[in-house]
Amino acid sequence: METQNSDPNPSVSAEQNLPAETAEGQLAAVTAERDRLAAEKAELHDRLLRSLAEFDNARRRQEKERSEFLQFAAMDLVRQILPILDDFERALKVETADRDYAKGVDLIYQRLFEALKKMGLEPIDTAGQQFDPNVHQAVERVPTEEADDQAILGEYQRGYNFRGKLLRPAMVRVAVRS
């Protein structure tokens, strides 16, 4: 006995014969799945954007730290060279009979000073200035009526800034009104 199925596609006919409630249930399930996937996609997109922002911030922070490290390394080197510069300044103040020797010392001093200036060394000017505890170190306080109160009378050791930051304060003699 041969059973003949008149419907060539049994799954289509089965769906057509399903009650309306089952079709609505499937539609609700598919809609819920779509909403869940859309929310998951939005969350993953948000996480991706946050990760990219964190990476960019970390890269900027690393570049800034590297730059500061290089600047600090240069600052430390210049700080170690300052006593040599001071020695040259003292040598230039000494009178000598050999003019060629004095000229050579002056030339070396000028070249060293210019090289340090190119790196960012800036001398602190004290002549005719008022005492500023942020850039000057008072080594001696001189009672006098001839100068303004807190005026700088002389400089014992030159002070320097390096790229806008105080490297070494100037050691100065300060007038004090009595």
Secondary structure, 3 states (H helix, E strand, C coil): CCCCCCCCCHHHHHHHCCCHHHHHHHHHHHHHHHHHHHHHHHHHHHHHHHHHHHHHHHHHHHHHHHHHHHHHHHHHHHHHHHHHHHHHHHHHHCCCCCHHHHHHHHHHHHHHHHHHHHHCEEECCCCCCECCCCCEEEEEEEECCCCCCCEEEEEEECCEEECCEEEECEEEEEEECC
